[in-house]
Amino acid sequence: MYLIQDKHTKKSLYEKEKNGASDSFIKTSILEKNYESEAEDIYKNLEMFENYQIENVDKLNESSILIYTRVFENERTRNNINEELEQVIEHYNLVPSNITSTNYNISSFKFSMNGKTFYCVIDGNKISDLYSGYTDYKGVKNYV
């Protein structure tokens, strides 16, 4: 067994297994991925709002990304958006989906209301870089 990195080869093997053309049986989560649809890059297509108040999300006109910086309020640092998740549940009575976390620190989630989807994420850059002014999500977005 070896790792196959070529997308076309992976897709070909996936199709063969899906159609039963092979006489071997492979059960793996790698083959369960749908290779026909490419993931949408939300960071290129949606407008971003920094440290946006959850209570005001219903005033936004379109789907958006709400990004929360790791340094805020008198230089206090944080590494999660747990409070924002709680505010979505309390204020809109919605349970977000696609929650990403490490232990109890939530780093992203999404929720939908009124036909719009909102992605809440924390700026994943290092605290030391943010203090030095070296890079934040804006710098990364401009670089790419």
N, C-alpha and C positions, 0 to 999 in steps of 0.2 A: 504494500500500500504506500502511496506517495501523494503529496499535495499537488493538486492541479491548479495553476494560477491563471491560465488562459481562459477568458470568458467564453469564447466560442466552443472550446473543448468541453468546458463545464456544462454549457447549455446542451450540447450534443449528447453528452452522457446522460444528462437529466431527461431529455426527450426519449432516449432509448429505454431507460428504466421506466419512465412513465407509461410508455406504449407497450411494455412487455417484450421488446425485441430481444432483450438479453435473456439467457437462460440462468443467469445468476440473480440472487436476490440481495439487494442492498437496502438497509434501513438506516438512514442517517438524517439528521436535521439539516445538513448542508444541502441535500437534494430537495428539501421541501420548499426552499426559497423559490419564488416566482421570478425567473430570470428575464421574462419578457417585458416586464414593466420596470423602468428605471425609477429610482426614488426621486421625488421632487426636491429641489434645493430651495427650501423655504427662505433662506437668508438672502437669496438673490431676487425673489419674487414678491416678498411682502415688506411693508413698511415697518420700521423698528421704532419703538418708543422706549426710552430709558427711564427706569424707576417710575413707571406709570402707576397711578393709584388704581387698585382693583375696583373700587367703588365707581369709577368713571368709565369703565370698559364699555358699558352699554351705550356710551355717547360716541364711540368710534364708528365710522361709516363702513369700514371694510375689515376683512381678516387681517391680523397684525401679529407681530412678534413683540412681546413685552420682555425686555431684557433688564435684569437687575444687576447693578454693579456690586462688586464685592467690598468696596470702600464707600461708606456713606455716613451721614449723620455724625458730625464731629469726629471724623476719622475712625469710627467704629467699623470693624471688619465683620464680614459674615461669609459663610460658605454654603448657604442653603436658601431656599425660597419656601420654607415651611409656613411662614406667616401668610404669604400670598395664597397658598393652597387653602389654608383655613378660611381666609377671607372670601374666596370663591364659593366655598361650601356654605358659609354663613350668609353672605350677601345675596347670592343668586340661587341658593338651594340646588346647586349642581355638583355632581361628583366628577372631577376631571379624569381624563384617561391618559394613557401613555406616560405614566408617572415613572420617572427615572430617578433613582436614589442610590446613595452609598450609605449603608446602615440606615440611620434615620435622617440623613441630610438629603433633602429633595433638591435635585439639580434642574429638572425640567418636568413640565406637564402641559397638557393641552385641554381646552374645553371649548365647547361650541354653544352658541346661543343666537337666536334671531338669524339663522342662516350664515353666521360668520364663525370662523375658527380662530382662536387665540392661542398662541404658543408662548408659554411663560418659561424663561430660561435664566439661569444665572451666568454672568460673564465668567467663563472658565479660565481666564488668565491668572497667572500667579500673582499673589499679593505683592511680592517684592517688585515685580515689574510695574504694577500699578502705582506703587509709591514712588518709584524712580521716574515715572512719566514715560517709561519705555514703550509700553504697548497696552492697549485695551481692545475691546471688540471693534472699535472704530478704526484703529490702526490696522488690524488684521483684515477688515473688510476692504479698506483702501488699498492694501498691499495685493490682495487677490484680485 
